[in-house]
Amino acid sequence: MKQGQEHNIRQEVYHLDFDLKAETFIAYLEEENKLNIALTDFFKRRFSKDITSIKESIDDDNVLDIQLSRRSFYNIFPERFFHTTYTSTSFVDTMVADYHSRLLEEEHTRKFFKPLETEFFLQRVAVEKAEDHTFKSMGSSELVDFLMNLWQIDRRIPKRMAAKILKTMPFMYKIAGNLPLLKAILENIIEEQITITHDFASMAFPNNNEPLLLGVNMATTGQPKTFLPKYIFTMTNISKPEKIVDYLPNGRITLAARFFLKHTLPFECDFEVDFTLAKPKRKFVMSDAVYAGRLGLSATI
């Protein structure tokens, strides 16, 4: 391990705003890094992250000791499998000796199961690497074409945006209904800033020439608004106003946004995709040269 590298890794992990899964962290480390995985902090799981400690090994400077707040085999099996049953006693010396004996038994038990626990953990790391390789391959043109046909994605949607949407498909169960996460991912897909406003869906009144029948297609009174939620997604100050056709209802960017929202918002929700243009510059400069233009003669507002 290079000098200072362990400190940099620790700082990166500890300052994350989310709970980083240990398999993901290990999968992205370099191959030459030697690791010592210990499942020792299970009782900290309710108030700590998955990775509780990262430090250099005392015995070997080239090894990283990583402690996880997960259950080991020692925590899974009943206590009587590993410890001798002790009778209650009022002698302090006996209780202290029993306590040290139990600590020694726990240490031996953890050492016995450590190779098996490490092997199981490395198998999950291998699965994480395989999934990452699969996600990266989704950017290939052939696979995007195949999945667009499979998911019946509108061909007017740009392949670059379709590839991003396809990468989110395995995580739809986490994205659905989570507005902050949904907003962040949608902004990454269409590369525009989005604001979300909440409203209520309007009641649709059919316009036909059929006679109105009370209780069938007509009510004595009613409200145009319903109690069903409606979300308005507004692309604020679009970055490509010269391609405003792409932001119209049948434009490529709007179609990509609608397809993504259709699969992430709850079924009972209604939504609308809108956009705004940036305000024009208010500063009016005739010219840098004096008398280059005269208001009313060679320039108009």
C-alpha beads as a LAMMPS data file, in Angstrom:
LAMMPS data file: protein, C-alpha beads

301 atoms
300 bonds

1 atom types
1 bond types

-500.0 500.0 xlo xhi
-500.0 500.0 ylo yhi
-500.0 500.0 zlo zhi

Masses

1 110.0

Atoms # bond

1 1 1 0.000 0.000 0.000
2 1 1 1.461 3.358 -1.028
3 1 1 2.087 5.908 1.687
4 1 1 -0.956 8.096 2.195
5 1 1 -3.196 5.912 0.025
6 1 1 -4.847 4.286 3.043
7 1 1 -5.626 7.737 4.465
8 1 1 -7.148 8.908 1.173
9 1 1 -9.321 5.798 0.881
10 1 1 -10.551 6.201 4.441
11 1 1 -11.413 9.868 3.931
12 1 1 -13.329 9.117 0.728
13 1 1 -15.442 6.420 2.390
14 1 1 -16.121 8.229 5.674
15 1 1 -17.298 11.450 3.993
16 1 1 -19.954 9.821 1.823
17 1 1 -23.556 10.874 2.432
18 1 1 -24.882 7.353 1.971
19 1 1 -24.184 3.859 3.260
20 1 1 -21.669 2.380 0.810
21 1 1 -22.002 -1.364 0.388
22 1 1 -18.754 -3.141 1.219
23 1 1 -18.857 -5.325 -1.915
24 1 1 -19.071 -2.230 -4.120
25 1 1 -16.160 -0.607 -2.306
26 1 1 -13.932 -3.709 -2.537
27 1 1 -14.814 -4.270 -6.207
28 1 1 -13.443 -0.837 -7.159
29 1 1 -10.165 -1.192 -5.263
30 1 1 -7.040 -2.054 -7.195
31 1 1 -6.182 -5.725 -7.565
32 1 1 -2.821 -5.413 -5.779
33 1 1 -4.426 -4.225 -2.534
34 1 1 -4.465 -7.012 0.043
35 1 1 -7.456 -6.988 2.344
36 1 1 -8.343 -8.508 5.682
37 1 1 -12.135 -8.593 6.079
38 1 1 -13.538 -8.906 9.596
39 1 1 -17.238 -9.224 10.468
40 1 1 -16.913 -7.986 14.039
41 1 1 -19.237 -4.982 14.494
42 1 1 -22.670 -6.529 14.061
43 1 1 -24.095 -4.764 17.123
44 1 1 -23.202 -1.366 15.604
45 1 1 -25.324 -1.958 12.499
46 1 1 -28.379 -0.061 13.751
47 1 1 -26.444 3.185 14.106
48 1 1 -23.423 2.792 11.822
49 1 1 -22.629 2.218 8.175
50 1 1 -21.659 -1.060 6.528
51 1 1 -17.934 -0.226 6.653
52 1 1 -17.000 0.749 10.217
53 1 1 -13.211 0.837 10.075
54 1 1 -10.397 0.989 7.512
55 1 1 -6.819 0.898 8.776
56 1 1 -3.450 -0.596 7.990
57 1 1 -2.681 -3.955 9.506
58 1 1 -0.346 -3.959 12.485
59 1 1 1.396 -7.118 11.259
60 1 1 1.758 -6.141 7.570
61 1 1 1.904 -2.613 6.100
62 1 1 0.643 -3.879 2.726
63 1 1 -2.636 -5.185 4.156
64 1 1 -5.797 -3.181 4.860
65 1 1 -7.922 -4.254 7.819
66 1 1 -11.593 -3.598 6.969
67 1 1 -14.223 -4.144 9.641
68 1 1 -17.880 -4.545 8.678
69 1 1 -21.042 -4.260 10.739
70 1 1 -22.397 -7.625 9.621
71 1 1 -23.349 -10.911 11.186
72 1 1 -20.670 -13.556 11.311
73 1 1 -21.171 -17.259 11.913
74 1 1 -20.453 -16.554 15.566
75 1 1 -23.537 -14.281 15.684
76 1 1 -25.757 -16.613 13.671
77 1 1 -25.356 -19.889 15.583
78 1 1 -26.611 -20.377 19.144
79 1 1 -24.220 -19.345 21.884
80 1 1 -24.036 -22.844 23.381
81 1 1 -22.315 -24.106 20.231
82 1 1 -19.142 -22.263 21.199
83 1 1 -19.247 -21.540 24.922
84 1 1 -19.285 -23.755 27.966
85 1 1 -22.238 -23.378 30.304
86 1 1 -21.177 -21.731 33.519
87 1 1 -22.989 -21.853 36.828
88 1 1 -23.718 -18.673 38.720
89 1 1 -21.305 -17.853 41.509
90 1 1 -20.771 -15.075 43.991
91 1 1 -16.984 -15.185 43.755
92 1 1 -15.556 -12.300 41.765
93 1 1 -12.387 -14.141 40.820
94 1 1 -14.420 -16.969 39.316
95 1 1 -16.601 -14.565 37.298
96 1 1 -13.544 -12.734 35.961
97 1 1 -11.896 -16.006 34.988
98 1 1 -15.099 -17.144 33.247
99 1 1 -15.292 -13.825 31.379
100 1 1 -11.733 -14.108 30.075
101 1 1 -12.355 -17.726 29.143
102 1 1 -15.421 -16.719 27.080
103 1 1 -13.422 -14.014 25.304
104 1 1 -10.806 -16.602 24.400
105 1 1 -13.492 -18.993 23.131
106 1 1 -15.022 -16.201 21.004
107 1 1 -11.629 -15.348 19.514
108 1 1 -10.946 -18.985 18.590
109 1 1 -14.434 -19.353 17.090
110 1 1 -14.053 -16.250 14.915
111 1 1 -10.647 -17.437 13.695
112 1 1 -12.123 -20.827 12.834
113 1 1 -14.903 -19.364 10.670
114 1 1 -12.893 -16.474 9.180
115 1 1 -11.649 -18.309 6.013
116 1 1 -15.194 -19.411 5.208
117 1 1 -16.655 -15.948 5.823
118 1 1 -13.951 -14.350 3.677
119 1 1 -14.634 -16.771 0.828
120 1 1 -18.369 -16.052 0.918
121 1 1 -17.665 -12.326 0.925
122 1 1 -15.286 -12.570 -2.055
123 1 1 -17.971 -14.457 -3.971
124 1 1 -20.335 -11.504 -3.471
125 1 1 -17.552 -9.174 -4.617
126 1 1 -17.208 -11.251 -7.788
127 1 1 -20.968 -10.914 -8.375
128 1 1 -20.656 -7.141 -7.929
129 1 1 -17.865 -6.998 -10.530
130 1 1 -19.924 -9.082 -12.963
131 1 1 -22.927 -6.771 -12.543
132 1 1 -20.719 -3.731 -13.076
133 1 1 -19.336 -5.277 -16.271
134 1 1 -22.898 -5.929 -17.452
135 1 1 -23.959 -2.339 -16.778
136 1 1 -20.946 -0.989 -18.657
137 1 1 -21.718 -3.204 -21.646
138 1 1 -25.189 -1.667 -21.867
139 1 1 -23.622 1.298 -23.615
140 1 1 -22.872 -0.780 -26.713
141 1 1 -24.989 0.069 -29.728
142 1 1 -26.067 -3.515 -30.435
143 1 1 -27.291 -4.167 -26.893
144 1 1 -29.106 -0.826 -26.745
145 1 1 -30.939 -1.680 -29.990
146 1 1 -31.912 -5.087 -28.627
147 1 1 -33.185 -3.726 -25.302
148 1 1 -35.036 -0.870 -26.998
149 1 1 -36.971 -3.471 -28.967
150 1 1 -37.502 -5.579 -25.857
151 1 1 -38.844 -2.679 -23.781
152 1 1 -40.654 -1.153 -26.774
153 1 1 -38.897 2.191 -26.351
154 1 1 -39.872 4.852 -28.867
155 1 1 -37.241 5.042 -31.603
156 1 1 -37.437 8.836 -31.534
157 1 1 -35.697 8.793 -28.133
158 1 1 -31.919 9.341 -28.587
159 1 1 -29.884 6.178 -28.039
160 1 1 -27.652 7.991 -25.541
161 1 1 -30.657 8.738 -23.332
162 1 1 -32.172 5.304 -23.928
163 1 1 -28.924 3.664 -22.746
164 1 1 -29.068 5.656 -19.498
165 1 1 -32.696 4.660 -18.955
166 1 1 -31.880 1.000 -19.562
167 1 1 -29.121 1.117 -16.932
168 1 1 -31.685 2.223 -14.347
169 1 1 -34.115 -0.615 -15.110
170 1 1 -32.671 -3.064 -12.502
171 1 1 -33.093 -0.376 -9.827
172 1 1 -36.632 0.747 -10.662
173 1 1 -37.908 -0.695 -7.384
174 1 1 -35.652 1.754 -5.527
175 1 1 -36.369 4.754 -7.760
176 1 1 -40.160 4.408 -7.979
177 1 1 -41.905 6.919 -5.742
178 1 1 -38.657 8.468 -4.460
179 1 1 -38.964 11.995 -5.879
180 1 1 -35.491 13.323 -4.907
181 1 1 -33.761 10.253 -6.373
182 1 1 -36.067 10.269 -9.403
183 1 1 -35.296 13.949 -10.039
184 1 1 -31.522 13.436 -9.810
185 1 1 -31.564 10.495 -12.232
186 1 1 -33.876 12.213 -14.712
187 1 1 -31.617 15.291 -14.744
188 1 1 -28.686 13.028 -15.566
189 1 1 -30.629 11.324 -18.371
190 1 1 -31.872 14.426 -20.209
191 1 1 -29.005 16.694 -19.036
192 1 1 -31.334 19.486 -17.953
193 1 1 -32.179 21.064 -14.593
194 1 1 -35.660 20.136 -13.358
195 1 1 -38.061 21.608 -10.822
196 1 1 -41.017 19.591 -9.503
197 1 1 -44.300 21.140 -8.430
198 1 1 -47.209 19.280 -6.867
199 1 1 -50.794 19.670 -7.986
200 1 1 -53.974 17.600 -8.230
201 1 1 -55.225 15.869 -11.351
202 1 1 -58.154 17.404 -13.182
203 1 1 -61.301 15.494 -14.000
204 1 1 -61.565 14.682 -17.676
205 1 1 -64.885 15.646 -19.259
206 1 1 -65.534 13.821 -22.551
207 1 1 -66.646 15.999 -25.406
208 1 1 -69.140 14.083 -27.507
209 1 1 -72.551 14.530 -29.027
210 1 1 -74.284 11.915 -26.886
211 1 1 -77.321 13.033 -24.874
212 1 1 -76.616 13.831 -21.220
213 1 1 -78.250 11.369 -18.838
214 1 1 -78.319 12.097 -15.115
215 1 1 -76.399 9.417 -13.238
216 1 1 -74.866 7.986 -16.430
217 1 1 -72.696 10.635 -18.037
218 1 1 -73.827 13.712 -16.155
219 1 1 -73.713 14.813 -12.519
220 1 1 -75.648 17.610 -10.835
221 1 1 -72.467 19.180 -9.499
222 1 1 -68.805 18.372 -9.280
223 1 1 -65.304 19.681 -8.820
224 1 1 -62.852 19.921 -11.719
225 1 1 -60.035 18.834 -9.391
226 1 1 -59.649 15.348 -7.950
227 1 1 -57.708 14.057 -4.970
228 1 1 -55.245 12.193 -7.189
229 1 1 -51.742 13.718 -7.169
230 1 1 -50.214 15.350 -10.211
231 1 1 -46.563 16.290 -10.611
232 1 1 -45.348 18.929 -13.039
233 1 1 -41.752 18.412 -14.158
234 1 1 -40.380 21.655 -15.594
235 1 1 -37.075 21.786 -17.444
236 1 1 -35.931 25.238 -16.338
237 1 1 -33.912 27.423 -18.724
238 1 1 -33.243 24.710 -21.273
239 1 1 -29.634 24.510 -22.420
240 1 1 -30.393 24.086 -26.140
241 1 1 -33.076 26.621 -27.079
242 1 1 -31.980 26.406 -30.704
243 1 1 -33.357 22.831 -30.697
244 1 1 -36.664 23.766 -29.112
245 1 1 -38.460 21.150 -31.238
246 1 1 -36.912 18.439 -29.022
247 1 1 -38.655 19.934 -25.969
248 1 1 -42.138 20.079 -27.481
249 1 1 -44.720 17.398 -26.505
250 1 1 -43.555 15.014 -29.246
251 1 1 -39.910 16.071 -29.067
252 1 1 -37.106 13.610 -28.390
253 1 1 -36.163 14.914 -24.944
254 1 1 -39.750 15.144 -23.733
255 1 1 -40.450 11.600 -24.965
256 1 1 -37.433 10.324 -23.002
257 1 1 -38.636 12.077 -19.853
258 1 1 -42.185 10.779 -20.250
259 1 1 -41.021 7.188 -20.781
260 1 1 -38.868 7.322 -17.641
261 1 1 -41.611 8.906 -15.533
262 1 1 -44.164 6.390 -16.782
263 1 1 -42.121 3.582 -15.206
264 1 1 -41.131 5.353 -11.974
265 1 1 -44.183 7.287 -10.791
266 1 1 -47.060 5.478 -9.041
267 1 1 -49.863 4.344 -11.338
268 1 1 -52.452 6.630 -9.731
269 1 1 -50.286 9.731 -10.264
270 1 1 -50.647 12.060 -13.213
271 1 1 -47.700 14.036 -14.519
272 1 1 -46.858 16.744 -16.998
273 1 1 -43.555 17.661 -18.648
274 1 1 -42.935 21.327 -19.351
275 1 1 -39.987 23.605 -20.056
276 1 1 -38.973 27.253 -19.755
277 1 1 -36.582 29.407 -21.739
278 1 1 -33.857 31.520 -20.203
279 1 1 -34.645 35.222 -19.807
280 1 1 -33.032 37.327 -22.529
281 1 1 -30.230 39.693 -21.603
282 1 1 -31.609 43.097 -20.623
283 1 1 -28.429 45.071 -21.246
284 1 1 -28.730 46.968 -24.535
285 1 1 -25.383 47.911 -26.106
286 1 1 -25.407 49.809 -29.379
287 1 1 -21.737 49.395 -30.189
288 1 1 -18.286 49.833 -28.705
289 1 1 -17.493 52.589 -31.184
290 1 1 -18.860 56.083 -30.665
291 1 1 -21.758 57.062 -32.964
292 1 1 -21.741 53.615 -34.560
293 1 1 -25.511 53.502 -34.242
294 1 1 -28.275 55.951 -33.448
295 1 1 -31.523 54.936 -31.796
296 1 1 -34.322 55.513 -34.273
297 1 1 -31.989 55.739 -37.257
298 1 1 -29.944 52.562 -37.437
299 1 1 -31.280 50.662 -34.401
300 1 1 -34.718 49.887 -32.999
301 1 1 -35.950 48.401 -29.730

Bonds

1 1 1 2
2 1 2 3
3 1 3 4
4 1 4 5
5 1 5 6
6 1 6 7
7 1 7 8
8 1 8 9
9 1 9 10
10 1 10 11
11 1 11 12
12 1 12 13
13 1 13 14
14 1 14 15
15 1 15 16
16 1 16 17
17 1 17 18
18 1 18 19
19 1 19 20
20 1 20 21
21 1 21 22
22 1 22 23
23 1 23 24
24 1 24 25
25 1 25 26
26 1 26 27
27 1 27 28
28 1 28 29
29 1 29 30
30 1 30 31
31 1 31 32
32 1 32 33
33 1 33 34
34 1 34 35
35 1 35 36
36 1 36 37
37 1 37 38
38 1 38 39
39 1 39 40
40 1 40 41
41 1 41 42
42 1 42 43
43 1 43 44
44 1 44 45
45 1 45 46
46 1 46 47
47 1 47 48
48 1 48 49
49 1 49 50
50 1 50 51
51 1 51 52
52 1 52 53
53 1 53 54
54 1 54 55
55 1 55 56
56 1 56 57
57 1 57 58
58 1 58 59
59 1 59 60
60 1 60 61
61 1 61 62
62 1 62 63
63 1 63 64
64 1 64 65
65 1 65 66
66 1 66 67
67 1 67 68
68 1 68 69
69 1 69 70
70 1 70 71
71 1 71 72
72 1 72 73
73 1 73 74
74 1 74 75
75 1 75 76
76 1 76 77
77 1 77 78
78 1 78 79
79 1 79 80
80 1 80 81
81 1 81 82
82 1 82 83
83 1 83 84
84 1 84 85
85 1 85 86
86 1 86 87
87 1 87 88
88 1 88 89
89 1 89 90
90 1 90 91
91 1 91 92
92 1 92 93
93 1 93 94
94 1 94 95
95 1 95 96
96 1 96 97
97 1 97 98
98 1 98 99
99 1 99 100
100 1 100 101
101 1 101 102
102 1 102 103
103 1 103 104
104 1 104 105
105 1 105 106
106 1 106 107
107 1 107 108
108 1 108 109
109 1 109 110
110 1 110 111
111 1 111 112
112 1 112 113
113 1 113 114
114 1 114 115
115 1 115 116
116 1 116 117
117 1 117 118
118 1 118 119
119 1 119 120
120 1 120 121
121 1 121 122
122 1 122 123
123 1 123 124
124 1 124 125
125 1 125 126
126 1 126 127
127 1 127 128
128 1 128 129
129 1 129 130
130 1 130 131
131 1 131 132
132 1 132 133
133 1 133 134
134 1 134 135
135 1 135 136
136 1 136 137
137 1 137 138
138 1 138 139
139 1 139 140
140 1 140 141
141 1 141 142
142 1 142 143
143 1 143 144
144 1 144 145
145 1 145 146
146 1 146 147
147 1 147 148
148 1 148 149
149 1 149 150
150 1 150 151
151 1 151 152
152 1 152 153
153 1 153 154
154 1 154 155
155 1 155 156
156 1 156 157
157 1 157 158
158 1 158 159
159 1 159 160
160 1 160 161
161 1 161 162
162 1 162 163
163 1 163 164
164 1 164 165
165 1 165 166
166 1 166 167
167 1 167 168
168 1 168 169
169 1 169 170
170 1 170 171
171 1 171 172
172 1 172 173
173 1 173 174
174 1 174 175
175 1 175 176
176 1 176 177
177 1 177 178
178 1 178 179
179 1 179 180
180 1 180 181
181 1 181 182
182 1 182 183
183 1 183 184
184 1 184 185
185 1 185 186
186 1 186 187
187 1 187 188
188 1 188 189
189 1 189 190
190 1 190 191
191 1 191 192
192 1 192 193
193 1 193 194
194 1 194 195
195 1 195 196
196 1 196 197
197 1 197 198
198 1 198 199
199 1 199 200
200 1 200 201
201 1 201 202
202 1 202 203
203 1 203 204
204 1 204 205
205 1 205 206
206 1 206 207
207 1 207 208
208 1 208 209
209 1 209 210
210 1 210 211
211 1 211 212
212 1 212 213
213 1 213 214
214 1 214 215
215 1 215 216
216 1 216 217
217 1 217 218
218 1 218 219
219 1 219 220
220 1 220 221
221 1 221 222
222 1 222 223
223 1 223 224
224 1 224 225
225 1 225 226
226 1 226 227
227 1 227 228
228 1 228 229
229 1 229 230
230 1 230 231
231 1 231 232
232 1 232 233
233 1 233 234
234 1 234 235
235 1 235 236
236 1 236 237
237 1 237 238
238 1 238 239
239 1 239 240
240 1 240 241
241 1 241 242
242 1 242 243
243 1 243 244
244 1 244 245
245 1 245 246
246 1 246 247
247 1 247 248
248 1 248 249
249 1 249 250
250 1 250 251
251 1 251 252
252 1 252 253
253 1 253 254
254 1 254 255
255 1 255 256
256 1 256 257
257 1 257 258
258 1 258 259
259 1 259 260
260 1 260 261
261 1 261 262
262 1 262 263
263 1 263 264
264 1 264 265
265 1 265 266
266 1 266 267
267 1 267 268
268 1 268 269
269 1 269 270
270 1 270 271
271 1 271 272
272 1 272 273
273 1 273 274
274 1 274 275
275 1 275 276
276 1 276 277
277 1 277 278
278 1 278 279
279 1 279 280
280 1 280 281
281 1 281 282
282 1 282 283
283 1 283 284
284 1 284 285
285 1 285 286
286 1 286 287
287 1 287 288
288 1 288 289
289 1 289 290
290 1 290 291
291 1 291 292
292 1 292 293
293 1 293 294
294 1 294 295
295 1 295 296
296 1 296 297
297 1 297 298
298 1 298 299
299 1 299 300
300 1 300 301
